[in-house]
Amino acid sequence: MQTQVLIIGAGITGAGVARDLALRGVHCIIVEKQDVNAGASGGNHGLLHSGARYIASDPASAVECQRENHLLKHLAAHCIEATGGLFVAVAGDDENYIADFPSTSRRCGITAHEIDLKEVHELEPALSNRLIAAYAVNDATIDPFKLSLDTIADAQLHGSRLLRYSRVVGFEIVHGRIRATRVKDELTGRVLSIAADIVVNAAGAWAGVVAAQAGAPIRMRYSKGTLLVTQNRIAYRVINRLRKATDGDILVPGGTVSILGTTSERVASPDVIYPEIHEVDAIIDEGAVMLPQLAETRFIRAYCGVRPLLEEAGKRGTDDPDDRAVSRGFALIDHLAGPEKLANFVTITGGKLTTYRLMAERTADWVCRRLGIQQPCRTHRVPLPNTVDARWTEPGLAPNTWLRSHAPNDALLCECEMVPRSVVEQIVTTIRKQDGRPSLKAISLRSRIGKGPCQGTFCSQRLAAYLYDRNYLAGSQGIVELRAFLRERWRGQQPLLWDTPLAQAELLEAMHCGLFCLELAAEGGVIEGLDHA
């Protein structure tokens, strides 16, 4: 295969680079070892930052967030809920930090309006009665899956190609240039060679691994952040604790639920990470200080992601365990300038979901300079199309569509989120259009299936049965996929096993292990560790 630009990684940064270049007429191929948003792009709050969180610790990132926040609200409004945000302080919080907040925000171009405490309780009744200060900021929420899927769909519309489950296994380097990239199809085992004029490393937390394969090592820190999903939406706005960033200090609305987090824990590798019980305890304890209701709320899932942080960006020594001291800015690394002197290899890493468009613009500018292309960036003025490919990630859309116009035989496959057969068929069509194979995981990523209170207990086997009926699955494929799907859901349920979730997990085990005998197809059972919970 041959292309002008090979992009490694189909998170939001890689997707953004592909769209930016495609709008300039540059042909791209994106390779991704898993599926869209497999890393930090799918393991975050979904918060469109105003920048106020970083005014003291990282003013440059705060300014970038503020500017991109404003742009994205106009360019990708269909992916965003303009909730607004609050920064609230509780009795005992640092009064100097509180007093400096308005002026420090202004220096970064961020507006923070003080709100009377009586009024703030009328706006958000779940807030603690121990508040001592409250400020309104320009936060919002964004659907990271819809954003990435729409971005990739638009890049494909302009000629780009996406290869999912395609892992980079090596580079052919001749006279200081990458002549070809070897990519292994993780489903078939076939290895293909892709020749490209430029190779862009947008692999997120795996950027260091990819760069090392090209003989261009990058020193990175891996900071895991864990988040919790509530069964119901707790607040309309984004709620931030008005203090230096720490655990459990943000509650973000996400459609019909709220997302509480996060933590910062150093991990050795981004490959195997899990939400842990001590993180869950810390997040709930801290969150309940500003929203007491969280102490008694039912949480349906925990999940985590790894922040890709450059070691060189640290403001303290490398032995300091507090990775919140590391800049949330991004870095564009030209490997021609490094000791490896690779003329056609560039790494883009770091940054945040909020700044993905700016990261893509800077990367695409670099690529075009190397290719001698004069076309300017257009993503700061061309709106992101609202594509059919990504529409079913939106909470409430599937049930509204089904209730208005469903046929008598359009049965619900997921009752929690009311996803019918017709929606699954549309998603299958999208996956095949992207040269992919329908699977439980791929369909779940592109819809609300498995994201409700039952966490896949019922819809997983219904979906598998339907895919068999439609000949999308054959032989033992469904058993393998069902096991993998339930393992992923279990990973998010295990640290939350108390009260109702524990009973739910027992039901899941009874159905899938006792009734469907899935433990016979698994090493150690489909739900390992339940007896120890």
N, C-alpha and C positions, 0 to 999 in steps of 0.2 A: 504494500500500500504506500501511497505517496500523498503528501500534503504540504502546504506552506508552513503551517504551524501545528505542532502536536502539543496538546495541553494535558498534563497529567493531574487528574483529580476533578471530580464532578460535584464538589461542594459549591457553595455560592460564589467563591472567588473564581474557580475554574469556569463555572457557567458564565460569570460576568465577563471574564476575559474573552471567551468564545463569542458572546454576543457583541461586545465592543468591536472586535476584529471583524466579525461577519458584516456588521453595518458599514465597515470601511472597505468591504469587498475582498477580505482575506479569507482563504479557505482554511478551515481548522478541523482537526479530529480531536475529540476528547476521549481519553481512556480513564476508566474508573475500575478499581479492583473489586468494588462491591456494587452499590447502586447509588443513585443521587442522594446527597446529604448524609453519607454514611458516617461522617466524622462530626466535628464540632458544629457544622452547619445544621445538623439534625439533633444536636444535643445541647440546645441553649434555651434561654427564657422566651425567645421570640420578642425581645424588647428592642424597640427603635429608640435608641438613647437620645436624650436631649443634650447629653454631654455633661450634665450637672454632677454625675457620679465621679467624674475625673477632674474636677476643677482644681483640687488641691494636690492630688497625687500625680496627675499627668495632663497639664493644661493643653499641650499640643493635641492630644487625642480628644480632649473636650471640645476644642474648636472644630476639629474634623467632624466629630459626631453632630455638632450643632448644624453645620452647613449641609451635611448629607441628609440629616433628618428633614430639613426643609425641602431639599430637592426630591427625595423619595416620596414625600407626601403628595407631590404633584405628578411624579412620573410613574408611580406604582400604587396609586390610591386604592386599587381593587385588592391589594394584598395587605392593606393597613387598616386598623381600627384606630381612629384619632381619639383615643381615650383621654389624653392629657395625663399628667402625673403629679404626685404629691411627694414632697420630702417632709417627713414628720419626725420631731424629736420627742423623746419620752423623758420624764423626770430622771435625772442622773446622767444624761448624755452630756458631752463636752460643750459647755456654754460658750467657750471661745470659738469653737468650730461653727456653732449655730450663729453667733453674732457676725462672723466673717462671711457666712454663706452668700448673702446678697451681693456684696461688693466683689467677692472672688468670682462669682458667676458672671457679673457684668464685665469683668476684665477678659473673660473668654467669649463675650458676645452672647451670653445666655441670660434670658430674662427669668427671674424668680420672684413671683409676687407673693407677699406675705398674706395669709388668710387668717381671719379671726377664728379662734378655736371653736366657738359655737357654730359658725358657718361650716367649718370643715367636718364637724360631726353630723351636720345635716346632709352634707354631700356624701359622706362615707360613714354610715352608722356603726360599722363593725370596728372602727378605730377605738383605741384605748382611751379611757377618760383620764389617763395620766399624761396626756400630751401637754407639752409646754411651748411648742412652736410648730408652724406648718407653712410651707411654701408651695405654690403651684408652678410647675415647669412644663416644658413642651414634649414630654415623653409620649410615646404611642406604642402600639403592639403591631407586630408584623408576622405573617404566616411564612416561616422560612421554607416550607416545602412547596407551597404555591409559588413563592418568589423564585426558587431555583428551577422548578419545573417550567414555569412560564419563560424564564430567561433562556433555558436550554431550548425550549420549543421555538422561540424566536430566532435563536442562533441557527437551528436546523432549517427553519424557513428560509434563511439567507445562505444556505449551502453547507453548514457545518454538519458533522456526523458525531454521534455518541456511541461508544463501545463500552457497554456495561460488563461487569465481571471480567475485566481485562487488566491483569496485573503486569506492571513493568518488571521484567526479570533481568535486564541488562542493557548496556549501550555498546554500540560499535563506534569507537572513537579513532579517527584518523587525522593526523596533523592538526590537532587542536580543535577539531570539530566533531560533533556527534553526527556520524553519517547515517546511522539507523538505530532505532529503539526496538528491542525485542519485547514483545508483549505476549503473555500467556492467557489463553481463554480458560478461566477457572471452571467452566462447565464442561468443556470438551477435552482440555489438556493440550490443545493445539497451540503452537507458538508461531506467531507471525512477526514480520519485520516491517516497521513503518519508517520510511524515509521522510524527513522534514527539514525545511530550511532553518527553522527555529524550534527549540524545545522549551516549553514553559512548565516549570515545576510549581504546581499549585496544589500540592498534596496535603496542605494543612499540617496537622501534627506529624504526618509522615514525610514532610518535606526534607528533613534531615536524612531519612532512610533513602529516599530517592536520590538526593544529591550525592550521598556516599557511594551509590552504585556508579555514578559518573566520575568518581575520584575527586569529588568536591565537597568534603564534609562540612556540615554546619552544626555548631553547638547549640542545642535546644534544651529547654526545660519543658516538662510535661506536667501541667497543672490540671488535675481533675476537678470538675465542678459537678456536684450532685444537686438535683432538683426534684421536687415532689409535686404531684398533680392532685388537686382536690376533686371531689365528686361534683361539686357545684361551684358556681362563680361566687366569690366572697366579696369582691369590690368591683366597681365600675372602672376606676382609674388604676394606673400603676402606682403602687405604694412603695416608697423608698424610705429607709431609716436615715435620718439626718445626722450622719456621723461618718467617720472614715470607714471605707468599705470593709466588711467582715462577713461572717457566716449569717445566713438566714435573714438578710436585711432587704430583700425585694420580693414583693408579691405582684405578679403580672397576670392580668386577665387574658385568657386564651379561649375566646368563643364562649362556650358554656361552662368552662372550668377556670380555675386559677392555678398559677404555677408559682411555687414558693422555693426560693433558694438564696444563695447557692453556697457551696463550700470552695475551698482551695487547698487541695492536698497534692503534694508531689508524688508522682508515680514514675516507675522506671521505664515503662513502655506504654504507648497508647493502644496496644493491641488487645489487652485483656483488662478491662476495667469493670467494676461493679459498684452500684450504690451500696453503702455499708450502713449498718444499724447505728453506729455512733454518729454518723453524719446526719441521719434522719432525726435522731434525738436532738442534736445541736440545732438543726434548722428549725424544728418545731418550737423548741424552747425559746429561741431568739425571736422567731416570727411572732409568737404569741405575746411578746412584750408590747408590740405595737398593734396587734390584732388578736385579742384574747380568744376569739372564736376558734382560732387555729388549733388550740389545745384540745378541742373536742370534735374537730372536723374529721370526716372520713376522707382519707387519702387513697386513691385507687392505683397509683403507680409512682415509682421512683425511677429516675433515669439519670444518666450522666454523660458528659463529654469531656474532651481534653483540649485545653487551650494551647495553641501552638505559640510558645514564647521563645524568642531568641535570647540566648544566654548573654550576648553582648549588650542587650537592652536593659539588663538589670541595673538598678540604682544602688544595690548593696552587694555584698560579697556573695559568691556562688554558694557558700555554705549556709546562707540565711534561708530558713525554710519558708519564709513568707513570700510566696510568689505574687502576692498582690503588689509588691514593690516593683515588679517588672512592668515596663511600659506596655500599654495596650495599642501602641502605634504599630504600623506595619513596616516591613523592610523589603525593598526590591534589590536583590543581590545579583549583580552582573558578574558572572563567573569568568569573564575575560580578565577582569581586574584582580582576580585571586591567583594563588599560586598554580592552580590547575590550568588557567588560561584557556578556557573553553569559549570560543567566539560566538557560538550559537545556543548558549544555555543560560537561562535566567530563572531565578527562584523568587516567588512572591509569597510571603508568609507573615504571620502575626495578624494584627488588625482585629476588626470586629464585624459582625453581621451588618451593623449600621454603616460601616465605611467600605463595604464590598465594591460599590460602584467606582469609588475613587481609586481603590486598589487596582481594579481592572483597567481603568483609564490610564494610570501611570504605567502599567505593564504593557498595554497595547501601544502606548506612545513609544516605549523602548523597542518593541518588536518592529513597529513601522519604520523607525529610524534605521534599524539594522537591515530591513528589507528595501529601504529606499522608497517607501510609500509615503505620499504627501497628504493622504486623506486625514482630516482632523477627527477627533472624537465627536460622537453624536449622542451618546447616552445621557448627557446632561440636559438634552432638550427633546429627545424622541421618547415618548411614553412607552412603557413596557406593555405589550398587548396582553389582554385577558384571554388566555387560550383555553380551549376545551380540554387540553391535556392535563391541566392542573385544577380544574374547577371543583373536583369532588373532595379536595382536602378541606373545603370550607364547612365549618360546623353548621348544621341546619339546612344546607342546600338539598341534600338527598331526601330527607323526609318531606320537605316542602314540595319538591318535584313529584315525589311518589304520591303524596296525599292529593295533589291537584289532578294528576293525569294517569295514575297507574292502571294498567290493564289487569283483569281478574287473575291472570296467571303470573303476574309480576310479584312473586313472593319475596318477602324480606329474608335476606341471608344474615343480616346483623340487626337484631331488634333494638339493642341499646342505642345505636346511632341511626337506625332505620335506613339501612342501605339495601336496596333491592337488587334483583338479578340484572335489571336493565342497566344499572349503574356499573355493575361488574363487567358487563359486556362492553360498555364504552371504554372502560379502563383497559380491558384486554386488547381492544383495537389500538389504543394509544401505545401500549407496550410493544405490540407487534410492529407498529409503524416505526418504532425506535430500534428495530432489529432485535428485540428482546423476546424472552419466553415467559408466558404468564406463570406466576407462582404466588403462593400465599403471601410471601414477604413483599413482593413487588406490588401486589394489589393493595395490601394494607398500607404501604408507604404512600400510595396515591389516593387514599380514601380514608374514611373514619372507621373502617372495620378493625375491631380489636381494641379500640380506644375508649370504650365505654366502661361502666362499672364492672361488667363480668370479665373484662380483660381477655376476651377470646374463648371463654369457656364453652359457649354455644356456637358462635359464628365460625369458629375455626373449622369444626367438623362439617358444618353446613356448606361452607365455602369449598372445602376439599371435595365433598360429595358432588357439588355442582360442577366443579372443574372436571371431575371424572365423567359426569354425565355428558359434558360438552366435548369430551375427548381432548381436553387441554392437558390432562394428566393421564399417565398410563403406568401399569405395573406397580412398583413400590414407590414411585415418585411422591404420591400423596402422603404416605406414611413418613417418609423422610422429611418432607416439607412441614407436615403437621408437627412433628417432633421439634424441628428447628423453630417453628413459629411459637410453640408453647414454651420452649426454653427461653426465648427472648422475653415473652411476657412474664415468665416466672422470675427472671432476673430483676424485674421491676417490682414484683409483688413481695418477694421474700423478706426484704427489710421492713415491710409494713404489716407483718402478720400479728395483728391483735384485733379483737372484737370482730366486726362483720367481715373484714378481708380474710381473716383466718377461716371462718366458716365457708367463704367463697372458695378459698384454696382447697379445702377439704372436698367440696363438691366437684371442683375441677379434677382432682385426683381420682375421685370415685368414678367419674364419667370416662375419663380418657385412659386411666390405667385399669380400672376395674371392668368397665364395659367394653372399651375398644382395645384393650390389651396392648396399649402402646408401649408398656414397659418391656414387652418381648422384643421390640424393635430398637430399644435403647440400651446403652451401656449404663447400668445403674439406675434406670428408670427415667421417665420423662420429667418428673418433678423431684430432682435430687434435693435432699436436705429438709424436706417437709417434716420428717419425724424429729428433727433437731430444732425446729423453729420454736 
